[in-house]
Amino acid sequence: MQKLILNQSLQQKLSPQQIQFIKLLQIPTAELETRIEEELEINPALEKGVDETPKDDFEEEFDDFDDDFAQRDIDIESYLHSDEIQGYKMQGDGNGYNEDDKEMPIAERTTLSDLLMQQFGYLHLDERSEAIGMQLIGSVESDGYIRRTMQAIVNDLAFTQGIYSDTDEIEKVLNRIQLFDPAGIGARNLRECLLLQLDRKNPHDINVVYATRIIEGYFEEFSKKHYDKIERKLGINDATLKEVVKLIVKLNPKPGSVENEEGAAHYLVPDFLLNNINGKFEVVLNAKNAPDLKISRSFADMLDTYDKSDKSSKNIKETVTFVKQKLDAAKWFIDAIKQRQNTLLRTMNAIIRFQYDFFLDGDDTKLKPMILKDIASRIEMDVSTVSRVANSKSVQTEYGIYPLKYFFSEGIATDSGEDVSSREVKNILKEFIENEPKDYPLSDDKLEKMLNDRGYNIARRTVAKYREQLNIPVARLRRQL
């Protein structure tokens, strides 16, 4: 016998406005301008410029229309949930100091993909091989590697281009691409990348011969720095191995990055600009990230057509629905930008007040332990909101540009009973390792004892965690000849 069961549940759904705000909040300054341009393109009710319409008059007119519109038989839900409203993407930042007249220079340079395509054109392949080569070049990642398997590329060609191939045919074309510059391009792993570079060196150089043998036959021993095993297996002494290792470490483990080494312009656009005026900090949002926005007066005037036209006309109803939808979207977007700016400033000001001593002189040791909850409670917002701000924003100070994440850290107890920032402990740990004997690196146990001697109550597992966060390998892998 079937039973009817009635369950009651409470679900929280975000409104389009809330989704709009969340997406705009988490994007950095450098990308907000693009996001705004996208919105300007899709919404004719939104314009650049300062709104000179008296606010009260316009809002009263708009609200009056809202009341009248709501009484009509037009399906409001149909446009509230349309793609136009849901399609808000993410990225952004607000108003600030007047540097609008300064232009950021952009360096023109050849990308890795451009470089590979230029060389690919000289191969003069047949149509089939050319399609395979294009697929391979499209699979080259920014560091120069192809991490997709050859079988996956075979499948791609079959599904997307109707070219039925096999891994042997793919590898033949790949071998030709691997002859391109920079050396090592198109490698599928680090071992292959190093061997491709060694292939271009003098084959009569004994060090090149030994280096090739090490990478081909003893790569695992080399990566773990088991140099004594390598010496025994190759029958060479310390001096020879030292020269061979020196040759290997000069090879480029990320061949795709060579395009960024010289003459490449990288600009980190700060979201906040911090000025120290006699010990009083003034923070402003980067002025380049959000132009003034307003609702188009001419588009808004189209609402008057409704009152002057046949209200029973289906075409008029559809037109009014469209106009109302675009006006709502424009208003929501402007409000979301303003709310974003307000949230960013409140968060940054709270961080400055919390880490005031650091901002005075830029001394890392003056950073206090601070977690997301500390700031969230001060600005009376959710921790997730603070997290979205901290994860993608940076501030320009007189000591340099810092990501906001830099100021958050856990606390470590000291012998004096005070809590210090884990940032301070990491800096001391890094100092110990930089000054350690290169032929006998400090173990985590030894580092723990040295930190304890300095008065920091820290366990070995925490030392290991901080070392890993600093991207410092274990002692055995830091050993040098």
C-alpha positions in Angstrom: 0.0 0.0 0.0 1.4 3.3 -1.0 1.7 6.1 1.6 1.6 9.8 1.0 4.3 11.5 2.9 4.6 15.3 3.2 8.1 16.6 4.0 8.8 20.2 4.8 12.3 21.7 4.2 13.8 25.1 4.4 16.2 26.0 1.5 18.1 29.2 1.0 18.5 30.4 -2.6 20.5 33.4 -3.7 18.7 36.1 -5.6 20.1 37.4 -8.9 21.4 40.5 -7.1 23.3 38.4 -4.5 24.8 36.2 -7.3 25.8 39.4 -9.1 27.5 40.8 -6.0 29.4 37.6 -5.1 30.8 37.3 -8.6 31.8 40.9 -8.8 33.4 40.9 -5.3 35.9 38.1 -6.0 37.4 39.4 -9.2 40.6 41.6 -9.2 40.9 45.1 -10.5 42.7 44.1 -13.7 39.6 42.1 -14.9 36.8 44.3 -13.7 37.1 46.7 -16.7 36.5 43.9 -19.1 33.5 42.7 -17.1 32.0 46.2 -17.2 32.6 46.5 -20.9 30.8 43.1 -21.4 27.8 44.4 -19.4 27.7 47.7 -21.4 27.6 45.7 -24.6 24.7 43.4 -23.6 22.6 46.0 -21.8 21.6 49.2 -23.7 20.1 50.6 -20.5 23.5 51.0 -19.0 25.9 53.8 -19.9 29.2 55.3 -18.8 29.1 58.7 -17.1 27.8 60.4 -14.0 24.1 60.3 -13.5 22.9 63.9 -13.4 19.2 63.1 -13.0 17.9 64.1 -9.6 17.8 60.8 -7.8 14.5 61.3 -6.0 12.6 62.2 -9.2 14.0 59.4 -11.2 13.4 56.7 -8.5 9.9 58.0 -7.9 9.1 57.7 -11.6 10.7 54.3 -11.8 8.9 53.1 -8.7 5.6 54.4 -9.9 6.0 52.4 -13.1 7.0 49.3 -11.0 3.7 49.5 -9.1 1.7 49.8 -12.3 3.7 47.1 -14.1 3.2 44.6 -11.2 -0.6 44.9 -11.6 -0.5 43.9 -15.3 -0.7 40.3 -16.5 2.9 40.1 -17.7 4.8 37.1 -16.3 7.5 38.7 -14.1 9.1 35.4 -13.2 9.8 34.8 -16.9 12.3 37.6 -17.1 13.6 37.5 -13.5 15.0 34.0 -14.4 16.0 34.7 -18.0 19.5 34.3 -19.3 20.1 38.0 -19.3 19.9 38.1 -15.5 21.7 34.9 -14.8 24.5 35.6 -17.1 26.5 37.8 -14.8 30.2 36.8 -14.9 32.9 37.7 -12.4 35.8 40.1 -12.0 36.2 43.7 -10.5 37.0 46.9 -8.4 36.0 50.6 -7.6 36.6 54.3 -7.6 39.6 56.0 -6.2 42.3 58.4 -6.8 42.7 60.3 -9.9 45.2 58.5 -12.0 42.9 58.1 -15.0 45.1 60.2 -17.2 48.1 57.8 -16.8 48.2 54.9 -19.2 49.7 51.6 -18.4 52.1 50.6 -21.2 51.5 47.2 -22.7 54.4 45.4 -24.2 53.8 43.6 -27.5 55.5 40.2 -27.6 55.2 36.8 -29.3 53.3 34.2 -27.3 54.5 30.6 -27.1 51.6 29.5 -29.3 52.6 32.1 -31.9 56.2 31.0 -31.8 55.2 27.4 -32.3 52.8 28.2 -35.2 55.5 30.2 -37.0 57.9 27.2 -36.9 55.1 24.8 -37.8 54.5 26.6 -41.0 58.0 25.6 -42.3 57.3 21.9 -42.0 55.1 21.8 -45.2 53.1 18.8 -44.0 50.2 17.2 -45.8 46.7 18.1 -44.7 46.3 15.1 -42.4 49.6 15.6 -40.6 48.9 19.3 -40.4 45.7 18.7 -38.5 47.5 16.4 -36.1 50.2 18.9 -35.6 47.7 21.7 -34.9 46.0 19.5 -32.3 49.4 18.8 -30.6 50.3 22.5 -30.5 46.9 23.3 -29.1 47.7 20.8 -26.3 51.0 22.5 -25.3 50.5 24.1 -21.9 52.0 27.4 -20.8 55.1 25.8 -19.4 55.8 23.9 -22.6 54.6 20.5 -21.7 52.0 18.2 -23.3 50.3 16.4 -20.4 47.5 14.9 -22.4 48.1 11.3 -23.3 48.6 10.4 -27.0 45.5 8.2 -26.8 43.5 11.2 -25.6 44.7 13.2 -28.6 43.8 10.3 -30.9 40.3 10.4 -29.4 40.0 14.2 -29.8 40.9 14.0 -33.5 38.4 11.2 -34.1 35.5 13.0 -32.3 36.1 16.6 -33.3 37.7 16.3 -36.8 36.8 12.8 -38.0 40.5 11.9 -38.3 41.1 8.3 -37.3 44.7 7.8 -36.3 46.8 5.9 -33.7 49.5 6.8 -31.2 52.4 5.9 -33.5 51.2 8.4 -36.1 50.7 11.1 -33.5 54.2 10.5 -32.0 55.8 10.9 -35.4 54.4 14.4 -35.8 55.2 15.1 -32.1 58.8 14.2 -32.7 59.0 16.9 -35.4 57.4 19.5 -33.1 59.9 18.6 -30.3 62.6 19.9 -32.7 61.2 23.4 -32.4 62.6 26.2 -30.3 62.7 26.5 -27.3 64.5 23.3 -26.7 62.4 20.8 -24.6 59.1 22.0 -26.0 56.3 19.4 -26.4 57.8 17.1 -23.7 55.4 14.9 -21.8 57.4 14.9 -18.6 60.5 16.4 -17.0 62.7 13.5 -18.0 61.8 13.8 -21.6 62.2 17.6 -21.5 65.8 17.3 -20.2 66.7 14.7 -22.7 65.4 16.8 -25.6 67.7 19.6 -24.5 70.7 17.3 -24.0 70.1 16.0 -27.6 71.0 19.5 -28.9 74.3 19.7 -27.1 77.7 18.5 -28.3 77.5 14.6 -28.4 81.3 14.4 -28.1 81.3 16.3 -24.7 81.9 13.6 -22.0 79.8 15.6 -19.5 76.8 15.6 -22.0 77.3 11.8 -22.4 77.2 11.2 -18.7 74.3 13.6 -18.2 72.3 11.8 -20.9 73.1 8.4 -19.2 72.0 9.7 -15.8 68.7 11.1 -17.1 68.0 8.0 -19.2 69.0 5.3 -16.7 69.2 6.9 -13.2 66.6 9.7 -13.2 65.0 8.5 -10.0 68.4 8.4 -8.2 69.2 11.9 -9.6 65.9 13.4 -8.5 66.4 12.0 -5.0 70.1 13.2 -5.0 71.5 9.7 -4.4 74.8 10.8 -5.9 76.9 8.0 -4.3 74.8 5.4 -6.2 75.2 7.3 -9.4 79.0 7.5 -9.0 79.2 3.8 -8.3 77.1 2.8 -11.3 78.8 5.1 -13.7 82.3 4.6 -12.3 83.0 8.4 -11.9 84.4 10.5 -9.1 82.9 13.4 -7.2 84.6 16.1 -9.3 83.2 14.6 -12.6 79.7 14.2 -11.1 79.8 17.8 -9.9 80.4 19.0 -13.4 77.7 16.8 -14.9 75.2 17.9 -12.3 76.1 21.5 -13.0 75.3 20.9 -16.6 71.9 19.3 -15.9 70.7 22.0 -13.5 71.3 24.6 -16.1 68.7 23.0 -18.4 65.3 24.6 -18.4 62.6 22.5 -16.6 59.9 24.8 -18.0 60.8 25.5 -21.6 57.5 27.3 -22.3 58.5 30.0 -19.8 61.4 31.3 -21.9 59.2 33.8 -23.6 58.7 35.5 -20.2 62.3 35.8 -19.2 63.5 38.9 -21.1 61.7 41.9 -22.3 58.3 40.6 -21.0 56.2 43.2 -19.2 54.3 41.9 -16.2 52.1 44.4 -14.3 50.4 43.5 -11.0 47.6 46.0 -10.7 46.9 46.7 -7.0 43.2 46.9 -5.9 44.0 49.3 -3.1 46.4 52.3 -2.8 47.6 53.0 0.7 49.0 56.4 1.7 50.7 57.1 5.1 50.0 60.7 6.0 51.9 61.3 9.3 50.9 57.9 10.7 47.4 58.2 9.5 46.5 55.7 6.8 44.3 56.6 3.9 43.2 53.8 1.6 41.5 54.3 -1.7 40.4 51.9 -4.5 42.4 51.9 -7.7 40.7 54.5 -9.9 41.3 52.5 -13.2 39.0 49.7 -12.3 35.5 51.1 -12.4 34.2 54.0 -14.6 31.2 55.9 -13.5 28.0 54.1 -14.6 24.5 55.4 -15.0 21.1 54.3 -16.3 20.4 55.6 -19.8 17.9 58.4 -19.6 16.7 57.9 -23.1 16.1 54.2 -22.5 14.3 55.0 -19.3 12.1 57.4 -21.1 10.8 54.5 -23.2 8.7 53.6 -20.2 6.5 56.6 -20.9 5.4 54.8 -24.1 3.5 52.4 -22.0 1.2 55.0 -20.5 0.6 56.6 -23.9 0.0 53.4 -25.9 -2.6 50.7 -26.1 -2.1 48.7 -22.9 -3.8 45.7 -24.4 -1.4 45.4 -27.3 0.8 42.3 -27.1 3.7 44.0 -28.8 3.6 46.9 -26.3 3.6 44.4 -23.4 6.6 42.5 -24.9 8.5 45.8 -25.4 7.8 47.0 -21.9 8.9 43.6 -20.5 12.2 43.9 -22.4 12.7 47.6 -21.3 11.9 46.8 -17.7 14.2 43.8 -17.7 17.1 45.8 -19.0 16.5 48.7 -16.6 16.4 46.3 -13.6 19.6 44.6 -14.8 21.3 48.0 -15.2 20.2 49.1 -11.7 21.3 45.9 -10.1 24.7 46.0 -11.8 25.3 49.6 -10.6 24.2 48.7 -7.1 26.5 45.6 -7.1 29.5 47.7 -8.2 28.8 50.2 -5.4 28.3 47.4 -2.8 31.5 45.8 -4.0 33.5 49.0 -3.5 32.0 49.5 0.0 32.8 46.0 1.0 36.4 46.2 -0.3 37.1 49.4 1.6 35.6 48.2 4.8 37.7 45.0 4.6 40.9 46.8 3.8 40.5 49.4 6.5 39.9 46.6 9.1 43.1 44.9 8.0 45.0 48.1 8.3 43.7 48.8 11.8 44.6 45.2 12.8 48.1 45.2 11.3 48.8 48.9 12.0 52.3 48.3 13.3 53.3 46.4 10.1 52.0 49.1 7.8 54.0 51.8 9.7 57.4 50.3 8.7 56.9 47.1 6.7 58.6 44.9 9.3 57.3 41.3 8.9 58.0 40.6 12.6 55.3 43.1 13.5 52.6 41.1 11.7 50.1 39.8 14.3 48.3 36.5 14.0 45.1 37.2 12.1 42.5 34.9 10.7 39.5 35.6 8.4 37.1 35.5 11.4 39.0 38.4 13.1 38.2 40.7 10.2 34.7 39.3 9.5 33.7 40.1 13.1 35.1 43.6 12.9 33.1 44.5 9.7 30.1 42.4 10.7 30.2 40.3 7.5 30.4 36.6 6.8 33.8 34.9 6.7 33.2 33.8 3.1 32.8 37.4 2.1 36.2 38.3 3.6 37.7 35.2 2.0 36.6 36.3 -1.4 38.2 39.7 -0.9 41.4 38.3 0.5 42.0 35.6 -2.1 42.2 37.8 -5.1 43.1 41.4 -4.1 46.4 43.2 -3.4 47.4 46.5 -1.9 50.2 48.9 -2.9 52.1 50.3 0.1 55.3 52.3 0.2 57.1 49.0 0.9 55.8 47.2 -2.2 52.6 45.4 -3.4 51.2 42.7 -1.1 48.4 40.2 -1.7 45.9 40.5 1.1 46.4 36.8 1.9 49.9 37.9 3.1 48.5 39.5 6.2 46.6 36.4 7.4 48.4 33.8 9.5 47.9 31.6 12.5 49.5 32.3 15.8 52.4 30.5 17.5 53.0 30.6 21.2 56.4 31.8 22.6 58.1 31.1 25.9 57.0 34.6 27.0 53.4 33.6 26.6 52.8 35.9 23.6 51.4 34.8 20.3 53.4 35.7 17.2 52.5 35.4 13.5 53.4 32.2 11.7 54.8 34.5 9.1 57.6 35.5 11.5 58.4 31.9 12.3 58.5 31.1 8.5 61.0 33.9 7.9 63.3 32.6 10.7 62.9 29.1 9.3 63.9 30.3 5.9 66.9 32.2 7.3 68.1 29.0 9.1 67.9 27.0 5.8 69.6 29.7 3.7 72.5 29.7 6.1 72.8 26.0 6.6 75.9 24.0 5.4 75.2 23.1 1.8 76.8 19.7 2.1 75.0 18.8 5.3 71.5 20.5 5.4 69.5 20.8 8.5 66.9 18.2 9.2 63.4 19.1 10.4 64.3 17.8 13.9 67.3 20.1 14.0 65.2 23.0 12.8 62.6 22.3 15.4 65.3 22.4 18.2 66.8 25.7 16.8 63.3 27.3 16.8 62.6 26.1 20.3 66.0 27.6 21.4 64.7 30.9 20.0 61.7 30.7 22.2 59.1 29.4 19.6 57.0 26.5 20.9 56.7 24.6 17.7 56.5 20.8 16.8 58.5 19.0 14.2 55.4 18.3 12.1 54.7 22.1 12.1 58.2 22.8 10.9 57.7 20.3 8.1 54.4 22.0 7.2 55.9 25.5 7.1 58.9 24.2 5.1 56.5 22.7 2.5 54.5 26.0 2.4 57.8 27.8 1.6 58.4 25.3 -1.2 61.6 24.1 0.4 62.4 20.4 -0.1 63.6 18.0 2.7 67.2 18.1 3.8 68.3 15.2 1.6 67.1 17.0 -1.5 68.8 20.3 -0.5 72.2 18.7 -0.3 74.7 20.0 -2.7 78.1 18.6 -3.7 
